[in-house]
């Protein structure tokens, strides 16, 4: 088929009745239906450790102890971080924030949960 899978972009999709099925990831979709707006925002959205979508200004809680690179400081699990900013950071650090007692730093969204 000429239609790539919307979930994994594989070109191996095959028809099964009115649906197309991707053998690589198992995704099934109707090629005649309008693409869902949620599917477009899923790839661009930042999600926490539980899969909740994060936005600028949210408050999050750190889920595990994190060593601060270049110092002996540790961000303890359970630390609440207010007013986060989503950034397109290097190495997956997609949250910019300020933590009391530590200062400005970047976090990976996989180590926080929405508060």
VEXVO-329582 format. One record per atom (N, C-alpha, C, O): residue in one letter; x, z, y. Coordinates in steps of 0.001 Angstrom, whole numbers, padded with zeros to 6 digits, always signed. Example, Ala and Ser with C-alpha at 12.3 -4.5 7.8 and 13.67 -1.06 7.14 Angstrom:
VEXVO-329582
a+013190+007800-005690
a+012300+007800-004500
a+013200+007800-003300
a+014236+008465-003319
s+012850+007080-002250
s+013670+007140-001060
s+012900+007870+000030
s+013409+008039+001138
***
This chain:
VEXVO-329582
x+000833+000000-001187
x+000000+000000+000000
x+000873+000000+001245
x+002025+000434+001211
x+000319-000485+002328
x+001038-000532+003590
x+000782+000704+004445
x+001385+000851+005508
x-000094+001584+004004
x-000454+002759+004795
x+000365+003950+004294
x+000215+004358+003143
x+001229+004512+005144
x+002009+005677+004708
x+001140+006935+004643
x+000128+007044+005335
x+001551+007866+003813
x+000853+009143+003676
x+000950+009918+004991
x+002049+010066+005526
x-000177+010420+005530
x-000123+011194+006777
x+000543+012562+006605
x+000954+013175+007590
x+000653+013042+005368
x+001246+014358+005152
x+002765+014295+004999
x+003477+015140+005540
x+003269+013288+004256
x+004709+013244+003992
x+005361+011918+004374
x+006575+011774+004230
x+004587+010945+004857
x+005065+009628+005302
x+005609+008768+004172
x+006351+007819+004424
x+005260+009080+002950
x+005692+008278+001807
x+004909+006967+001763
x+003733+006928+002125
x+005561+005900+001320
x+004912+004594+001202
x+004358+004349-000200
x+003954+003226-000503
x+004328+005358-001057
x+003914+005195-002447
x+002435+005445-002689
x+002038+005610-003842
x+001604+005480-001662
x+000181+005784-001812
x-000519+004686-002608
x-000182+003507-002498
x-001491+005094-003404
x-002264+004131-004188
x-003753+004411-004011
x-004143+005555-003779
x-004598+003369-004120
x-006048+003559-003940
x-006687+004160-005181
x-006277+003893-006311
x-007700+004976-004938
x-008519+005544-006013
x-009941+005615-005468
x-010338+006603-004851
x-010693+004555-005708
x-012030+004455-005133
x-011893+004239-003638
x-011186+003330-003202
x-012568+005072-002845
x-012516+004939-001394
x-011343+005696-000789
x-011084+005573+000408
x-010628+006478-001596
x-009532+007306-001098
x-008177+006687-001416
x-008049+005857-002316
x-007173+007108-000660
x-005790+006817-000985
x-005157+008125-001439
x-005464+009188-000898
x-004269+008048-002436
x-003630+009243-002977
x-002120+009051-002925
x-001604+007992-003282
x-001423+010084-002479
x+000034+010060-002433
x+000568+010774-003673
x+000321+011968-003840
x+001294+010069-004547
x+001818+010719-005749
x+002970+011680-005450
x+003283+012541-006272
x+003599+011543-004288
x+004736+012397-003951
x+004311+013805-003555
x+004924+014784-003980
x+003247+013910-002729
x+002827+015241-002274
x+001421+015621-002736
x+001016+016773-002578
x+000658+014661-003311
x-000677+014954-003803
x-001763+014893-002750
x-002912+015228-003039
x-001437+014480-001544
x-002414+014409-000453
x-003392+013255-000700
x-002987+012162-001095
x-004681+013511-000462
x-005720+012482-000581
x-006380+012307+000780
x-006647+013293+001467
x-006648+011065+001179
x-007289+010816+002461
x-008058+009517+002427
x-007811+008646+001592
x-008998+009403+003353
x-009803+008201+003504
x-009164+007353+004598
x-009136+007781+005752
x-008650+006170+004280
x-007970+005368+005306
x-008923+004823+006364
x-008483+004447+007451
x-010222+004775+006066
x-011196+004266+007033
x-011639+005327+008039
x-012157+004992+009104
x-011441+006594+007710
x-011860+007678+008600
x-010860+007813+009738
x-009678+007505+009584
x-011348+008274+010878
x-010476+008500+012032
x-009521+009639+011703
x-009930+010621+011083
x-008262+009531+012103
x-007336+010622+011821
x-007779+011906+012520
x-008221+011887+013669
x-007652+013006+011808
x-008084+014294+012358
x-007132+014738+013448
x-005918+014585+013316
x-007672+015284+014522
x-006844+015770+015625
x-005995+016940+015168
x-004887+017132+015668
x-006493+017718+014234
x-005742+018870+013748
x-004486+018435+013017
x-003471+019130+013076
x-004528+017308+012335
x-003348+016840+011619
x-002232+016482+012581
x-001061+016685+012262
x-002567+015953+013756
x-001563+015611+014735
x-000940+016853+015358
x+000264+016875+015616
x-001733+017876+015600
x-001214+019078+016239
x-000465+019964+015251
x+000354+020781+015670
x-000725+019825+013944
x-000033+020651+012969
x+001471+020427+013006
x+002242+021382+012918
x+001895+019174+013135
x+003315+018888+013118
x+003989+019370+014393
x+005144+019793+014348
x+003308+019319+015519
x+003903+019705+016790
x+003743+021196+017067
x+004409+021718+017961
x+002893+021889+016340
x+002651+023293+016629
x+003700+024187+015980
x+004310+023830+014972
x+003890+025345+016576
x+004803+026345+016055
x+003956+027388+015351
x+002993+027905+015919
x+004314+027696+014116
x+003544+028651+013316
x+004393+029865+012973
x+005608+029763+012802
x+003722+031038+012874
x+004423+032268+012528
x+004589+032387+011015
x+004277+031455+010275
x+005076+033524+010567
x+005334+033744+009145
x+004060+033678+008304
x+004130+033384+007111
x+002902+033945+008900
x+001632+033910+008179
x+000892+032591+008347
x-000195+032425+007792
x+001453+031650+009098
x+000817+030351+009286
x-000080+030260+010505
x-000733+029235+010704
x-000134+031294+011326
x-000942+031260+012551
x-000225+030448+013620
x+000997+030528+013745
x-000972+029673+014385
x-000397+028861+015450
x-000043+029754+016630
x-000855+030565+017075
x+001186+029597+017135
x+001645+030370+018287
x+001546+029531+019547
x+001612+028303+019489
x+001388+030194+020689
x+001306+029517+021984
x+002119+030312+022999
x+002435+031481+022778
x+002453+029664+024115
x+003163+030347+025192
x+002344+031547+025667
x+001128+031452+025832
x+003024+032676+025884
x+002361+033873+026378
x+001852+034805+025296
x+001404+035910+025604
x+001906+034392+024034
x+001461+035255+022937
x+002392+036451+022774
x+003530+036449+023242
x+001878+037463+022102
x+002696+038598+021688
x+002896+038494+020185
x+001972+038152+019447
x+004118+038793+019737
x+004437+038708+018316
x+005143+039984+017882
x+005645+040748+018706
x+005170+040195+016578
x+005873+041328+015993
x+006923+040788+015035
x+006627+039905+014230
x+008138+041301+015109
x+009216+040893+014220
x+008920+041452+012832
x+008575+042627+012710
x+009047+040636+011779
x+008655+041064+010443
x+009792+041672+009628
x+009532+042330+008621
x+011052+041470+010038
x+012169+042075+009307
x+013316+042335+010263
x+013352+041775+011358
x+014258+043185+009857
x+015421+043468+010683
x+016237+042198+010862
x+016524+041488+009899
x+016612+041920+012124
x+017395+040729+012439
x+018671+041135+013161
x+018619+041824+014180
x+019809+040713+012641
x+021079+040973+013308
x+021195+040040+014503
x+020837+038865+014416
x+021696+040563+015621
x+021909+039754+016818
x+023311+039183+016729
x+024298+039918+016698
x+023382+037875+016690
x+024661+037200+016521
x+025599+037521+017690
x+025196+037434+018849
x+026841+037887+017388
x+027828+038160+018411
x+027834+039594+018912
x+028582+039923+019833
x+027012+040452+018322
x+027004+041861+018731
x+026652+042724+017530
x+026345+042221+016450
x+026703+044024+017739
x+026366+044946+016654
x+024908+045391+016729
x+024490+046278+015985
x+024134+044781+017620
x+022733+045158+017794
x+021873+044581+016666
x+022207+043562+016063
x+020762+045260+016403
x+019800+044809+015396
x+018401+044899+015990
x+018033+045915+016579
x+017621+043830+015832
x+016208+043858+016211
x+015465+044375+014987
x+015425+043701+013957
x+014886+045544+015087
x+014221+046181+013951
x+012901+045505+013623
x+012202+045030+014518
x+012563+045462+012352
x+011261+044968+011923
x+010171+045834+012532
x+010298+047058+012547
x+009109+045230+013030
x+008038+045969+013680
x+008157+045978+015189
x+007258+046464+015875
x+009264+045444+015726
x+009434+045375+017179
x+008436+044382+017750
x+008337+043246+017285
x+007689+044825+018775
x+006713+043946+019407
x+007368+043227+020574
x+008037+043840+021406
x+007163+041911+020620
x+007724+041072+021678
x+006560+040452+022426
x+005713+039787+021829
x+006516+040672+023750
x+005409+040171+024565
x+005817+038914+025319
x+006996+038698+025598
x+004848+038106+025639
x+005006+036949+026507
x+006102+035989+026039
x+007070+035747+026759
x+005945+035453+024843
x+006935+034514+024310
x+006780+033145+024972
x+005723+032812+025508
x+007851+032368+024921
x+007820+030979+025375
x+008271+030113+024208
x+009278+030408+023565
x+007538+029058+023939
x+007910+028135+022878
x+008892+027126+023441
x+008648+026531+024491
x+010000+026933+022745
x+011040+026011+023185
x+011413+025109+022021
x+011100+025399+020866
x+012082+024019+022339
x+012568+023105+021311
x+014047+023416+021111
x+014917+022632+021492
x+014315+024568+020510
x+015683+025057+020394
x+016434+024498+019208
x+015852+023930+018284
x+017737+024673+019258
x+018598+024222+018173
x+018504+025174+016983
x+018198+026355+017146
x+018764+024664+015812
x+018803+025453+014578
x+017500+026181+014264
x+017529+027218+013601
x+016371+025672+014717
x+015088+026265+014390
x+014689+027445+015246
x+013627+028025+015019
x+015493+027823+016217
x+015151+028923+017123
x+014168+028379+018154
x+014575+027858+019192
x+012874+028500+017865
x+011853+027860+018687
x+011047+028834+019545
x+010025+028446+020112
x+011485+030085+019652
x+010825+031066+020509
x+011864+031679+021437
x+012863+032229+020974
x+011636+031586+022745
x+012481+032260+023732
x+011723+033490+024206
x+010533+033418+024512
x+012422+034623+024263
x+011739+035865+024636
x+012734+036852+025217
x+013941+036611+025226
x+012209+037964+025700
x+013023+039061+026192
x+012612+040300+025414
x+011440+040676+025409
x+013575+040935+024757
x+013298+042115+023946
x+013866+043330+024651
x+015034+043336+025041
x+013041+044368+024819
x+013468+045599+025482
x+014683+046186+024762
x+014684+046321+023538
x+015705+046529+025527
x+016907+047131+024973
x+017930+046125+024486
x+019074+046490+024216
x+017540+044872+024370
x+018467+043845+023890
x+018649+042753+024933
x+019777+042347+025214
x+017555+042276+025507
x+017629+041243+026535
x+017044+039932+026068
x+016301+039877+025089
x+017390+038876+026782
x+016856+037548+026480
x+017515+037001+025222
x+018729+037109+025045
x+016710+036419+024359
x+017229+035812+023140
x+016226+034827+022567
x+015078+034766+023007
x+016663+034064+021592
x+015792+033117+020897
x+015569+033602+019472
x+016465+034170+018849
x+014356+033369+018963
x+013994+033757+017605
x+013453+032557+016848
x+012993+031584+017445
x+013515+032639+015535
x+012864+031642+014694
x+011444+032127+014417
x+011228+033312+014162
x+010488+031221+014465
x+009094+031604+014285
x+008815+032126+012881
x+007822+032825+012685
x+009646+031816+011911
x+009416+032272+010545
x+009666+033772+010379
x+009326+034341+009341
x+010259+034421+011393
x+010549+035846+011314
x+009639+036693+012194
x+009920+037871+012417
x+008552+036112+012697
x+007598+036855+013514
x+006190+036614+013021
x+005918+035625+012340
x+005294+037527+013369
x+003871+037321+013111
x+003112+037592+014390
x+003518+038422+015203
x+002013+036890+014563
x+001204+037017+015769
x+000624+038428+015837
x+000099+038937+014847
x+000722+039058+017008
x+000230+040428+017163
x-001207+040443+017628
x-001784+041515+017811
***
